[in-house]
């Protein structure tokens, strides 16, 4: 059974392929993507030989996958005269289809730190990380700027870190909305990460604001949201 964080962070299902009636990731297309993952670019002819299917079938599959942004064409480095052959490679989106255990690894590291250092030691590690973050955030957020500028700068910084953040005006207040949490799995086993975020926002935005969390993924909400008030 998927955890709550898995459900939140899971990529959207591939769009159905209405061209040939097959799902985008049919068995043949999965084999094609797997082969491209193992190579540094292959032509349609090379893929046809390796997968033991016709070149025309390979091209049809590639066209569908390219239409969904999973593969892309590029010119192979020229080895002589004439036009270089076109080869196919995975895009970043295509690469994301393959398993990535960085979330599991982070959870394992947190649990190992807790076992080795205890909760107090883990809290000290989180505090040190938060201090480094505060320094970085203060470099990009002018605490003398108007509240709007500060919150927008914070949203840009969080978006760059993968949180899909935006600043929304709500009367005299601002709401920092985060539509995604790239550390959700880690936060599930270490609540100190979420406490550290509140300290991070308060320190980065300045002493004249109050920050309160109003929505929280780990509490069952669909996103995290923080109300920012001027004192």
C-alpha positions in Angstrom: 0.0 0.0 0.0 1.3 3.4 -0.9 2.0 5.9 1.9 0.3 9.3 2.0 3.6 10.9 0.8 3.9 8.4 -2.1 0.4 9.4 -3.3 1.2 13.1 -3.0 4.5 12.9 -4.8 3.7 10.3 -7.4 4.0 11.6 -11.0 0.8 11.8 -13.0 -0.1 8.7 -15.0 1.0 8.8 -18.6 -1.7 10.0 -21.0 -3.4 7.3 -23.0 -2.1 6.9 -26.6 -5.2 7.3 -28.8 -3.1 7.0 -32.0 -2.8 3.2 -31.9 -5.1 2.3 -29.1 -2.3 1.2 -26.7 -1.3 2.9 -23.4 1.7 5.1 -23.8 3.8 2.7 -21.7 2.9 -0.6 -23.5 5.4 -3.4 -23.1 7.1 -2.5 -26.4 7.5 1.1 -25.3 8.8 0.1 -21.9 11.4 -2.1 -23.6 12.4 0.8 -25.8 12.7 3.2 -22.9 14.7 0.6 -21.0 17.1 0.2 -23.9 17.6 3.9 -24.2 18.3 4.2 -20.5 21.2 1.7 -21.0 22.7 3.5 -24.0 24.0 6.9 -24.9 21.7 7.4 -27.8 20.5 4.9 -30.4 19.0 5.3 -33.9 15.7 3.8 -34.8 17.4 1.2 -36.9 19.7 0.2 -34.0 16.7 0.0 -31.7 14.8 -2.2 -34.2 17.7 -4.7 -34.3 18.2 -4.8 -30.6 14.4 -5.2 -29.8 13.8 -7.5 -32.8 10.9 -5.5 -34.2 10.5 -3.6 -37.4 12.0 -0.2 -37.8 8.6 1.3 -38.8 7.2 0.0 -35.5 10.1 1.5 -33.6 9.5 4.9 -35.3 5.8 4.8 -34.4 6.6 4.1 -30.7 9.2 6.8 -30.7 6.8 9.4 -32.2 4.3 8.6 -29.5 6.9 8.8 -26.7 8.3 12.0 -28.1 4.8 13.5 -28.2 4.6 13.0 -24.5 8.1 14.4 -23.9 9.7 11.1 -22.8 12.3 10.9 -25.6 14.0 13.4 -28.0 16.0 13.4 -31.2 19.5 14.6 -31.5 22.2 14.4 -34.2 24.9 11.8 -33.5 28.4 13.2 -33.6 29.6 13.1 -37.2 32.2 10.4 -38.0 32.8 11.5 -41.6 31.2 13.4 -44.4 27.5 13.7 -44.9 24.6 14.4 -42.6 24.9 12.8 -39.2 22.3 10.1 -38.3 19.5 11.0 -35.9 19.6 9.2 -32.6 17.2 9.0 -29.8 17.7 9.7 -26.1 15.6 9.9 -22.9 14.5 13.3 -21.7 14.6 14.3 -18.1 10.9 13.4 -17.9 11.6 10.0 -19.4 14.4 9.4 -16.8 11.9 10.1 -14.0 10.0 7.0 -15.0 12.8 4.8 -13.6 13.0 4.0 -9.9 14.7 6.5 -7.6 15.3 5.5 -4.0 16.7 8.9 -2.8 13.6 9.3 -0.6 14.1 5.9 1.0 17.8 6.6 1.5 17.0 9.9 3.2 14.6 8.1 5.6 17.2 5.4 6.3 19.8 8.1 7.1 17.5 9.9 9.4 16.7 6.7 11.3 20.4 5.8 11.5 21.2 9.3 12.9 18.4 8.8 15.5 19.7 5.4 16.5 23.3 6.7 16.8 22.8 10.1 18.3 19.3 10.0 19.9 16.5 12.5 19.4 18.6 15.3 20.9 21.5 14.6 18.5 19.1 14.5 15.5 17.5 17.8 16.6 21.0 19.3 16.7 21.7 18.2 13.1 18.4 19.7 11.9 19.2 23.0 13.7 22.6 23.1 12.0 20.9 22.5 8.6 18.3 25.2 9.3 21.1 27.7 10.2 22.7 27.1 6.9 19.4 27.5 5.1 18.7 30.8 6.9 22.0 32.2 5.8 21.2 31.2 2.2 17.7 32.6 2.3 18.9 35.9 3.7 21.2 36.3 0.7 18.2 36.4 -1.6 15.6 38.0 0.6 16.0 41.7 1.4 14.5 42.0 4.9 14.1 45.8 4.4 11.9 45.3 1.3 8.1 45.6 1.4 6.3 42.4 2.6 5.2 41.5 -0.9 8.7 41.6 -2.3 10.0 39.4 0.6 7.2 36.8 0.3 7.6 36.6 -3.5 11.4 36.2 -3.1 10.7 33.4 -0.6 8.3 31.7 -3.0 10.8 31.8 -5.8 13.5 30.3 -3.5 11.2 27.5 -2.4 10.1 26.8 -6.0 13.7 26.5 -7.0 14.0 23.8 -4.3 11.1 21.9 -5.7 8.2 23.1 -3.5 6.1 24.6 -6.4 5.5 27.6 -4.2 3.5 30.8 -4.8 2.7 34.0 -2.9 -1.1 34.8 -2.6 -2.5 38.0 -1.2 -5.3 37.5 1.4 -6.5 40.9 2.7 -3.6 42.4 4.7 -1.8 39.1 4.9 0.1 37.0 2.5 -0.2 33.2 2.1 2.8 31.1 1.0 1.3 28.1 -0.7 3.5 25.0 -1.4 1.8 22.6 -3.9 4.5 19.9 -3.6 6.9 18.6 -0.9 10.1 17.1 -2.2 11.1 16.0 1.4 7.7 14.6 2.4 9.0 11.1 3.1 11.7 12.4 5.3 9.4 14.7 7.1 7.1 11.8 7.9 9.7 10.2 10.1 11.3 13.4 11.3 8.8 16.1 12.4 11.7 18.4 13.3 12.1 19.2 9.6 8.7 20.9 9.6 9.5 22.8 12.8 12.7 23.9 11.2 10.8 25.4 8.2 8.8 27.7 10.4 12.0 28.9 12.0 13.5 29.3 8.6 10.6 31.4 7.2 10.4 33.6 10.3 14.2 34.3 10.3 14.4 34.9 6.6 11.4 37.3 6.3 12.3 39.5 9.3 11.3 40.4 12.8 8.2 42.4 11.7 6.3 39.4 10.5 4.5 36.4 12.0 4.3 33.1 10.2 1.7 30.4 11.0 1.1 27.1 9.2 -2.5 26.8 8.2 -2.4 23.7 6.0 0.0 20.7 6.3 0.5 17.7 4.0 1.3 15.5 7.0 -2.0 16.5 8.6 -4.0 15.3 5.6 -4.2 18.5 3.6 -3.5 18.6 -0.1 -0.7 21.2 0.3 1.2 23.2 2.9 0.2 26.8 3.4 1.6 29.5 5.6 -0.1 32.7 6.7 2.3 35.7 6.9 1.2 38.7 8.9 2.9 42.0 9.4 3.2 42.9 13.1 
